[in-house]
Amino acid sequence: MSDDGACRSAADDEREAARREAILLKAEAWQLIRRGFAENRGHLAGAEEKLKKAEALCRSTGDREGLVGILAGRGAILRSSGQKDQILAAIGLYMEEIGILAEADREKEVAAYQSNVVMAYRDLATVDPENALDHLGRGFEIGQAALAASRRLADRAGMAQGSANLAELCMLLADNDPELAEDHLATAVVLYRAAEELWTELDREGLAAARMGLAEAYLRLGRNLEGVEELLEQSAEIYAGADGGPVVYQLAQVHALRARLRQAQGRPAEAAEERGKAIDLFERLGFWRGESK
């Protein structure tokens, strides 16, 4: 073998070793991210460190497609901070990732990863209320495009997620457009119902999330409170029995919604008890930033 051939072979071996290390780091990081939301937020720091190492490896070897999933993980961690500048940074990472997927003609994944951007704009609307309508408008634009692509591709999971994402934006729009709040909430009900039907027999946690959203929409409309009780019970059962162990963050959300339900039913003592349970779980995870119980 010539010297040039030997050099190329060694360089190829180094690139392959870097690729494999990046894949391993990414997998380990996502395990920590899941633990961060199921057990304790502290796991997210370890996940971020691994993702940054994986990202550096991919960039050093020019492995752009290897960045897919790495950038999404970093974005999820940045968004969890609840800080505007970090959410904006997450959007930048998500958009780079979508660009990589588009270059590779991975249409279904482009639509799927656009969900991350939609949810980031939802987060921005929450932390930057002065510009909430602008953020929600941008989220709707991207979310509707993603849903249309999923329909064209007959991607059932994509349609379910896209419907749920738009429903979440409608819920926030009701806060920021009070004159049409009831219309926005009614639209959210329709979208959550669509997501619920699509997720059935496809993804149990997606189904639980759609049912939780539907429960909240009914609560805010002051309708179907008996149905809300059933929806929350079904969601709690799914999250408590998830394959990877209880999804504590979502169980905390269930308790928070139950507190609102009990209040609407005129049962303030039980509402306070449910709210306390929600805060206890959020505190255990390290996500509680509100006042004490």
C-alpha positions as CSV (number, residue, x, y, z in Angstrom):
1,M,0.0,0.0,0.0
2,S,1.3,3.5,-0.9
3,D,1.9,6.1,1.8
4,D,-1.1,8.1,0.5
5,G,-3.3,5.0,0.7
6,A,-2.1,4.2,4.3
7,C,-2.8,7.8,5.3
8,R,-6.3,7.7,3.8
9,S,-7.0,4.4,5.5
10,A,-5.8,5.8,8.9
11,A,-7.9,8.9,8.4
12,D,-11.0,6.8,7.5
13,D,-10.4,4.6,10.6
14,E,-10.3,7.8,12.8
15,R,-13.5,9.1,11.3
16,E,-15.3,5.8,11.8
17,A,-14.1,5.7,15.4
18,A,-15.3,9.3,16.0
19,R,-18.7,8.4,14.4
20,R,-19.1,5.4,16.7
21,E,-18.2,7.4,19.8
22,A,-20.6,10.1,18.8
23,I,-23.4,7.6,18.4
24,L,-22.7,6.1,21.8
25,L,-22.5,9.5,23.5
26,K,-25.8,10.5,21.9
27,A,-27.6,7.3,23.1
28,E,-26.2,7.8,26.6
29,A,-27.3,11.4,26.7
30,W,-30.8,10.7,25.7
31,Q,-31.0,8.1,28.5
32,L,-30.0,10.9,30.9
33,I,-32.5,13.3,29.4
34,R,-35.3,10.8,29.9
35,R,-34.1,10.3,33.5
36,G,-34.0,14.1,33.9
37,F,-37.7,14.3,33.4
38,A,-38.5,11.0,35.1
39,E,-36.3,11.3,38.2
40,N,-34.3,14.5,38.7
41,R,-33.4,17.5,36.6
42,G,-29.7,17.0,37.7
43,H,-29.3,14.3,35.0
44,L,-29.6,17.0,32.3
45,A,-26.1,18.4,33.1
46,G,-24.5,15.1,32.3
47,A,-26.6,14.7,29.2
48,E,-25.5,18.2,27.9
49,E,-21.9,17.3,28.5
50,K,-22.2,14.1,26.4
51,L,-24.1,15.9,23.7
52,K,-21.5,18.6,23.4
53,K,-18.7,16.0,23.0
54,A,-20.8,14.2,20.4
55,E,-21.4,17.4,18.5
56,A,-17.7,18.3,18.5
57,L,-16.8,14.9,17.2
58,C,-19.4,15.2,14.3
59,R,-18.3,18.7,13.4
60,S,-14.6,17.8,13.5
61,T,-15.2,15.0,11.0
62,G,-17.8,16.7,8.8
63,D,-20.5,14.2,9.8
64,R,-23.5,16.5,9.4
65,E,-26.1,13.8,9.5
66,G,-24.6,12.5,12.7
67,L,-25.7,15.8,14.3
68,V,-29.4,14.7,13.9
69,G,-30.6,13.8,17.4
70,I,-27.6,15.5,19.0
71,L,-28.9,19.0,18.3
72,A,-32.5,18.0,19.3
73,G,-31.2,16.8,22.6
74,R,-29.3,20.0,23.2
75,G,-32.4,21.9,22.3
76,A,-34.6,20.0,24.7
77,I,-32.1,20.8,27.6
78,L,-31.9,24.5,26.6
79,R,-35.7,24.8,26.5
80,S,-36.1,23.2,29.9
81,S,-34.4,26.2,31.4
82,G,-37.4,28.4,30.8
83,Q,-35.1,31.3,29.8
84,K,-35.8,33.3,26.6
85,D,-32.2,33.4,25.3
86,Q,-31.7,29.7,25.8
87,I,-35.0,28.9,24.0
88,L,-33.9,31.1,21.1
89,A,-30.6,29.1,21.1
90,A,-32.6,25.9,21.0
91,I,-34.5,27.1,17.9
92,G,-31.2,27.8,16.2
93,L,-30.1,24.2,16.8
94,Y,-33.4,22.8,15.7
95,M,-33.4,24.8,12.5
96,E,-29.9,23.6,11.7
97,E,-31.0,20.0,12.3
98,I,-34.1,20.5,10.0
99,G,-31.8,21.9,7.3
100,I,-29.6,18.7,7.5
101,L,-32.7,16.5,7.1
102,A,-34.0,18.6,4.2
103,E,-30.7,18.3,2.4
104,A,-30.9,14.5,2.7
105,D,-34.6,14.5,1.4
106,R,-35.8,12.9,4.7
107,E,-39.2,14.5,4.4
108,K,-41.0,12.6,7.1
109,E,-38.3,13.5,9.6
110,V,-38.3,17.1,8.6
111,A,-42.0,17.3,9.5
112,A,-41.3,15.4,12.7
113,Y,-38.4,17.6,13.8
114,Q,-40.4,20.7,13.0
115,S,-42.5,19.8,16.1
116,N,-39.5,20.8,18.2
117,V,-39.5,24.3,16.7
118,V,-43.3,24.6,17.2
119,M,-43.0,23.7,20.9
120,A,-40.1,26.1,21.3
121,Y,-42.2,29.0,20.0
122,R,-44.9,27.9,22.4
123,D,-42.3,28.2,25.2
124,L,-41.2,31.6,23.9
125,A,-44.8,32.8,24.0
126,T,-44.9,31.8,27.7
127,V,-41.7,33.5,28.8
128,D,-42.0,36.5,26.5
129,P,-45.7,37.5,26.9
130,E,-45.2,41.0,25.3
131,N,-44.4,39.2,22.0
132,A,-46.6,36.2,22.5
133,L,-48.8,36.7,19.5
134,D,-45.8,37.0,17.2
135,H,-44.3,33.8,18.6
136,L,-47.6,31.9,18.4
137,G,-48.0,33.1,14.8
138,R,-44.6,31.8,13.8
139,G,-45.4,28.5,15.6
140,F,-48.7,28.1,13.8
141,E,-47.0,28.8,10.4
142,I,-44.4,26.0,11.0
143,G,-46.9,23.7,12.7
144,Q,-49.4,23.9,9.8
145,A,-46.7,23.2,7.3
146,A,-45.5,20.2,9.2
147,L,-49.1,18.8,9.6
148,A,-49.7,19.3,5.9
149,A,-46.5,17.4,5.0
150,S,-47.4,14.5,7.4
151,R,-50.9,14.3,5.7
152,R,-49.3,14.2,2.3
153,L,-46.9,11.5,3.4
154,A,-49.8,9.6,5.2
155,D,-47.7,9.6,8.3
156,R,-50.1,8.8,11.1
157,A,-47.7,9.6,13.9
158,G,-46.7,12.9,12.3
159,M,-50.4,13.8,11.9
160,A,-51.1,13.0,15.5
161,Q,-48.1,15.0,16.8
162,G,-48.9,17.9,14.5
163,S,-52.5,18.1,15.6
164,A,-51.5,18.0,19.3
165,N,-48.9,20.7,18.7
166,L,-51.4,23.1,17.1
167,A,-53.8,22.3,19.9
168,E,-51.2,23.5,22.4
169,L,-50.8,26.7,20.5
170,C,-54.5,27.3,20.5
171,M,-54.5,26.9,24.3
172,L,-52.0,29.7,24.6
173,L,-53.7,31.8,22.0
174,A,-56.8,31.7,24.2
175,D,-54.8,33.4,26.9
176,N,-53.5,36.1,24.6
177,D,-56.6,36.7,22.5
178,P,-59.3,36.8,25.2
179,E,-62.1,38.0,22.9
180,L,-61.9,34.8,21.0
181,A,-60.8,32.6,23.8
182,E,-63.7,30.2,23.7
183,D,-63.3,29.7,19.9
184,H,-59.6,28.9,20.4
185,L,-60.4,26.4,23.1
186,A,-63.1,24.8,21.0
187,T,-60.5,24.4,18.2
188,A,-58.1,22.9,20.6
189,V,-60.7,20.3,21.6
190,V,-61.1,19.3,18.0
191,L,-57.4,19.0,17.4
192,Y,-56.8,17.1,20.6
193,R,-59.6,14.7,19.7
194,A,-57.9,14.1,16.3
195,A,-54.6,13.5,18.0
196,E,-56.2,11.1,20.5
197,E,-57.8,9.0,17.7
198,L,-54.5,8.9,15.7
199,W,-52.4,7.9,18.7
200,T,-54.7,5.0,19.6
201,E,-52.9,1.7,19.1
202,L,-49.8,3.7,18.0
203,D,-48.2,5.4,21.0
204,R,-49.5,5.2,24.5
205,E,-47.6,8.2,25.9
206,G,-48.8,10.3,22.9
207,L,-52.3,9.2,23.6
208,A,-51.9,10.2,27.3
209,A,-50.6,13.6,26.4
210,A,-53.5,14.2,24.0
211,R,-56.0,13.2,26.7
212,M,-54.3,15.5,29.2
213,G,-54.6,18.4,26.8
214,L,-58.2,17.6,26.1
215,A,-58.9,17.5,29.8
216,E,-57.4,21.0,30.3
217,A,-59.3,22.4,27.3
218,Y,-62.6,21.1,28.8
219,L,-61.6,22.5,32.2
220,R,-61.0,25.9,30.8
221,L,-64.3,25.8,28.9
222,G,-66.1,24.7,32.1
223,R,-67.6,21.7,30.2
224,N,-67.7,17.9,30.5
225,L,-66.1,17.8,34.0
226,E,-67.0,14.1,34.4
227,G,-65.2,13.4,31.2
228,V,-62.2,15.4,32.5
229,E,-62.0,13.0,35.5
230,E,-61.9,10.0,33.2
231,L,-59.3,11.5,30.8
232,L,-57.0,12.3,33.7
233,E,-57.4,8.8,35.2
234,Q,-56.5,7.3,31.8
235,S,-53.5,9.5,31.4
236,A,-52.2,8.8,34.9
237,E,-52.5,5.0,34.3
238,I,-50.4,5.2,31.2
239,Y,-47.7,7.4,32.7
240,A,-47.5,5.3,35.9
241,G,-47.1,2.2,33.9
242,A,-44.7,3.4,31.2
243,D,-42.1,0.9,29.9
244,G,-39.2,2.9,31.2
245,G,-40.8,3.5,34.6
246,P,-43.2,6.1,35.8
247,V,-43.0,9.4,33.9
248,V,-43.0,11.6,37.0
249,Y,-43.0,15.0,35.2
250,Q,-46.3,14.1,33.5
251,L,-47.8,12.6,36.6
252,A,-47.1,15.9,38.3
253,Q,-49.0,17.6,35.5
254,V,-51.9,15.2,36.1
255,H,-52.1,16.2,39.8
256,A,-52.0,19.9,38.8
257,L,-54.9,19.4,36.5
258,R,-56.8,17.4,39.1
259,A,-56.3,20.3,41.5
260,R,-58.0,22.6,39.0
261,L,-60.8,20.1,38.5
262,R,-61.4,19.7,42.2
263,Q,-61.6,23.5,42.5
264,A,-64.1,23.7,39.7
265,Q,-66.2,21.0,41.5
266,G,-66.2,23.1,44.6
267,R,-63.9,20.8,46.6
268,P,-61.1,23.2,47.7
269,A,-59.6,20.9,50.4
270,E,-59.1,18.2,47.8
271,A,-57.8,20.7,45.3
272,A,-55.1,21.8,47.8
273,E,-54.2,18.2,48.4
274,E,-53.8,17.5,44.7
275,R,-51.8,20.8,44.2
276,G,-49.5,19.7,47.0
277,K,-48.9,16.4,45.3
278,A,-48.0,18.1,42.1
279,I,-45.5,20.5,43.8
280,D,-43.9,17.6,45.7
281,L,-43.2,15.8,42.4
282,F,-42.0,18.9,40.6
283,E,-39.7,19.7,43.5
284,R,-38.3,16.1,43.5
285,L,-37.5,16.5,39.8
286,G,-35.9,19.9,40.4
287,F,-38.4,21.7,38.1
288,W,-40.5,23.7,40.6
289,R,-39.8,27.4,40.5
290,G,-43.1,28.7,42.1
291,E,-44.2,29.5,45.6
292,S,-44.3,26.9,48.3
293,K,-47.4,24.8,49.0
